Every structure is written in structure tokens, then in C-alpha cells.
Amino acid sequence: MHKQRGLSERELRAWQTFFRMQEVLRGRIEQQLQTCSGLSTADYTVLTVLSGADDGRLRAIHLGTLMGWEKSRLHHQLTRMSKRGLIERHSGEARSTYVTLTPQGRQALTEAAPRHSDHVRGLLIDCLSPEQLDQLAEISAAVLDNIEQQDHTADSGSDQQ
């Protein structure tokens, strides 16, 4: 058991600034996508991952892993997208489910991507120097690696109980 400790003034400032930035950024991106394309960020994320897969098709469990989503969140998102014709779900061997990008989904992504990229560029990319952009990528990777390591450690610990 490790001792709990509060955040220093410096740590608190960094955390609060980061938290506010990501909340505002997420909100602006969500609003722009919805207004310009009728897609949510979740829709856009699923479509983007599927578009990068062979034949626009992935096992649902692999899609969820790539996006870091819980099974129930993925199921509900895919149900909504399927009803709108953006994706299709198919049964595979051994009770697996495959998710396929439909032509309508591919078109929605193709139409949304340029505006989305311009918006991300305007909100984030263009206000950073190349060095800051590299630092952002490195910091983000370090935090994601730490989260994945903690998840792995927690999973191993629960296996031992």
C-alpha cells in the first residue's frame, strides 16, 4: 500500500490546465463534427479505424482494443452506427463478430475528414511549434504507456486473487 499525497502547486496547475484544455478541445471538436457532418467523435473514431483496416473490416473485439473502449460502449456505439447505415456487423467463426465499413460510412468519413483536419489544425496544430508538437506526441505516448502498464498490472493482480 502506498501513501497518498496531494498535488503540489505546480502539479495542480499542470493538471488543471491540461484537464481544461482537453475538455474545451474535445467539446469544440465534437461540436464541429456534429455541425458539419452529423457525426459524433465516436462515429468518426470508429470510421477512421475501420477505414485503415484491410477491406474496412475488423473483428469487433480488435476494434475495441484499438480504440481502448469497453465492450459495452463499443456495442452501443456500433448499434447506433449500424442503424444509420455507417457500418455493418457480421457473425464470424467461433461466435466472433466482424464490423465492416459500409459505402455510406466511407462517404461520410471522406466528406468529414478535410473539415475535421482543418479544425484540428486551427485549434491545436498551428499554435504549436514543431518542437512542441513532438513534445505533445511524446508526452501523450508516455501517459498512454503508463495507463496501459497500470491496466496490465491491475489485470495481473486480479488474476492472482
DAMOJO-V886983 format. One record per helix or strand of 3 or more residues. SS is the DSSP state (H for helix, E for strand). FROM is the first residue (numbers start at 1). TO is the last residue. If there is no record, write none. Layout:
BEGIN
SS,FROM,TO
SS,FROM,TO
END
This chain:
BEGIN
H,9,37
H,41,51
H,54,56
E,57,59
H,60,67
H,71,83
E,87,91
H,93,95
E,97,101
H,103,123
H,125,127
H,130,159
END
